[in-house]
């Protein structure tokens, strides 16, 4: 895979108003109705508005785009993205450790409590996302384990929904900055009053940057977004600022504060 890539996404042309429109109430298409039914059946942790917003953003991506999802769990958000790219020349990479979330105290969710191992969650994910076929690439492990394996400047859109503590989110943001193509779109889940680690890390890395001008929260959701014109420069600026480096932590999906569809 190439080490450099200029984003072919529509992200550079997106404005704050574009995200307001994406998050607004619009008549559902037949594809969106089918997508929402599939997301609901996945027992995942995204709302209707969040699934629609992810779906509509990914529908805007042109052929040749590459998507990375960090934290996939049962595949709810993956399903929303998958329905948007199905049959198009767009690849979706899903990175997750898929282990026993409940035993490790990472997630409190009815379905997860009935699963005895991460393998059961992975099998459910594979069942839910089978419709995406060869467009889906599965990366099993932590973001730290994939730090040097993810190509630099490779992905056009990255969606972060993994560990929600400050260190995990910060680590995912720094890794994403290296992996995101210039002009790419960076998104994340659970920016709300219960997501203290998410809010703190995103504020520090995204909202305090004067160079990132298109950023905010998609209305009606807890999804934050940012169009990053020069991700590697942002990463260099963060390193130069003396930003604390997070420790090597396992990054896993899910937040008890998330609301099921």
C-alpha positions in Angstrom: 0.0 0.0 0.0 1.3 3.5 -0.8 2.8 5.7 1.9 1.2 8.9 0.5 -2.3 9.6 -0.7 -4.1 12.9 -1.4 -7.7 12.5 -0.3 -10.3 12.0 -3.0 -13.1 12.6 -0.6 -15.5 15.5 -0.7 -14.2 16.6 2.7 -12.3 19.7 1.5 -15.5 21.1 0.1 -17.5 20.4 3.2 -18.5 23.3 5.5 -20.1 23.5 8.9 -23.4 24.0 7.1 -22.9 20.7 5.2 -22.8 18.8 8.5 -25.9 20.6 9.8 -27.7 19.4 6.6 -26.4 15.9 7.1 -27.8 15.7 10.6 -31.1 17.3 9.8 -34.4 15.5 9.4 -34.8 14.4 5.8 -37.2 12.0 4.1 -35.7 8.5 4.3 -34.7 6.8 1.1 -35.4 3.1 0.6 -31.7 2.4 1.1 -31.7 4.3 4.3 -34.8 2.4 5.6 -33.1 -0.9 4.8 -29.9 0.3 6.5 -31.7 1.3 9.7 -33.5 -2.0 9.9 -30.2 -3.8 9.6 -28.5 -1.5 12.2 -31.4 -2.1 14.7 -31.0 -5.9 14.2 -27.3 -5.6 15.1 -28.0 -4.7 18.8 -25.4 -2.0 18.5 -24.7 1.3 20.2 -25.7 4.0 17.7 -28.9 6.0 17.5 -31.0 6.5 14.4 -29.6 10.0 13.8 -26.1 8.7 14.2 -26.5 5.8 11.8 -28.1 8.2 9.2 -25.3 10.7 9.6 -22.6 8.1 9.1 -24.5 6.6 6.1 -25.0 10.0 4.4 -21.4 11.1 4.8 -20.1 7.8 3.4 -22.5 8.0 0.5 -20.8 11.2 -0.5 -17.4 9.5 -0.9 -16.2 8.9 -4.4 -14.8 5.7 -5.9 -11.4 4.9 -4.6 -12.0 6.2 -1.1 -10.7 4.3 1.9 -12.4 4.2 5.3 -11.0 3.2 8.7 -13.3 2.4 11.6 -11.5 2.2 15.0 -13.8 0.2 17.3 -16.4 -1.8 15.6 -17.9 -4.0 18.4 -21.1 -5.8 17.1 -21.0 -3.9 13.8 -23.8 -1.3 14.1 -21.9 1.6 12.7 -20.1 -0.7 10.3 -23.5 -1.7 9.0 -24.5 2.0 8.4 -21.2 2.6 6.5 -21.4 -0.7 4.7 -24.8 0.1 3.2 -23.5 3.4 1.9 -20.5 1.9 0.1 -21.9 -1.5 -1.1 -21.0 -2.3 -4.7 -18.8 0.8 -5.0 -15.0 0.9 -5.3 -14.6 1.8 -1.6 -12.8 -0.3 1.0 -13.7 -0.3 4.7 -11.1 -1.3 7.3 -12.4 -2.2 10.8 -9.9 -2.3 13.6 -11.0 -3.8 17.0 -9.5 -6.2 19.5 -12.7 -8.2 19.9 -12.1 -9.7 23.3 -14.2 -10.2 26.4 -15.5 -6.7 27.0 -17.6 -7.4 30.1 -14.9 -9.3 31.9 -12.5 -6.5 31.4 -15.0 -3.9 32.6 -15.1 -2.0 29.3 -18.8 -2.2 28.4 -22.1 -2.8 30.0 -24.6 -3.9 27.4 -27.4 -6.5 27.5 -26.1 -8.5 24.5 -22.4 -8.4 25.7 -23.5 -9.8 29.1 -24.7 -12.9 27.3 -21.5 -13.4 25.4 -18.8 -15.3 27.2 -15.8 -14.3 25.0 -14.6 -11.8 22.5 -14.7 -14.5 19.9 -18.5 -14.6 20.3 -18.6 -10.9 19.7 -16.4 -11.2 16.7 -18.6 -14.0 15.2 -21.6 -11.8 15.7 -19.8 -8.9 14.0 -18.9 -11.2 11.1 -22.5 -12.4 10.8 -23.8 -8.8 10.8 -21.3 -7.4 8.3 -21.2 -10.4 5.9 -23.2 -8.4 3.3 -20.2 -6.1 2.8 -18.2 -9.0 1.3 -14.7 -8.3 0.0 -15.0 -4.5 0.6 -14.5 -5.2 4.3 -11.0 -5.6 5.8 -10.7 -6.9 9.3 -7.8 -5.8 11.6 -7.9 -7.6 14.9 -5.8 -6.0 17.6 -5.4 -2.7 19.4 -4.6 0.6 17.7 -1.2 0.6 19.4 -0.4 -2.7 17.8 -1.3 -1.3 14.4 0.4 2.0 15.0 3.3 1.3 12.5 1.3 -1.0 10.3 -1.3 1.5 9.2 0.1 3.4 6.1 0.7 7.1 6.5 -1.7 9.4 4.7 -3.8 6.5 3.5 -7.4 6.8 4.7 -10.0 9.4 3.5 -12.3 9.0 6.4 -11.6 7.7 9.9 -14.3 7.0 12.5 -13.1 6.6 16.1 -15.4 4.7 18.5 -13.0 2.6 20.7 -11.8 3.1 24.3 -13.5 6.2 25.8 -10.9 7.0 28.5 -8.7 10.0 27.8 -5.5 8.1 27.1 -7.2 5.7 24.6 -8.9 8.5 22.7 -5.7 10.6 22.6 -3.8 7.6 21.3 -6.4 6.9 18.6 -6.4 10.6 17.6 -2.6 10.7 17.2 -2.5 7.4 15.3 -5.4 8.7 13.1 -3.6 11.9 12.3 -0.7 9.9 10.8 -3.0 7.6 8.9 -5.4 10.2 7.5 -4.9 11.6 4.0 -4.5 15.4 3.5 -8.0 16.8 3.2 -9.5 13.8 4.9 -12.4 13.6 7.4 -11.9 12.6 11.0 -15.0 11.6 13.1 -15.7 10.1 16.5 -18.5 8.9 18.7 -19.8 9.8 22.2 -18.9 13.5 22.5 -21.4 14.2 25.3 -21.6 14.9 29.0 -20.9 11.2 30.0 -17.9 10.9 27.6 -15.4 12.8 29.7 -12.3 11.2 28.2 -13.7 11.7 24.6 -14.5 15.4 25.3 -11.1 16.1 26.9 -9.0 14.5 24.2 -11.0 15.9 21.3 -11.0 19.4 22.7 -7.2 19.2 23.1 -6.4 17.8 19.7 -9.2 19.1 17.5 -11.0 22.1 18.9 -7.9 23.9 20.2 -6.2 23.8 16.8 -6.5 27.1 14.9 -5.6 25.3 11.7 -8.7 23.1 11.8 -11.5 25.4 10.8 -14.3 23.0 9.8 -15.1 21.1 13.0 -18.1 20.6 15.3 -20.8 18.2 16.4 -23.3 16.8 13.9 -26.7 18.1 15.1 -28.9 15.5 16.9 -25.9 13.2 17.5 -22.9 12.7 19.7 -20.6 12.5 16.6 -17.8 15.1 16.4 -16.2 15.9 13.1 -13.2 17.7 11.6 -11.8 18.2 8.1 -8.0 18.0 8.4 -6.2 19.7 5.6 -2.7 18.7 6.7 -2.8 15.8 9.2 0.9 15.2 9.4 1.5 18.9 10.2 -1.1 18.8 12.9 0.6 15.7 14.4 4.0 17.5 14.3 2.4 20.6 16.0 1.0 18.4 18.7 4.3 16.7 19.3 6.1 20.0 19.4 3.6 21.3 21.9 4.7 18.7 24.5 1.4 16.9 24.4 1.6 14.0 26.9 2.0 10.7 25.2 -0.6 8.2 26.3 0.6 4.9 27.7 0.3 1.7 25.8 -3.3 0.8 26.4 -5.8 -1.6 24.9 -8.4 0.4 22.9 -11.8 -1.3 22.9 -15.2 -0.2 21.7 -18.3 0.8 23.5 -19.6 3.2 26.0 -22.2 2.6 28.7 -23.5 6.0 27.9 -24.3 5.1 24.3 -27.9 4.6 23.4 -29.0 1.6 21.4 -30.9 2.0 18.2 
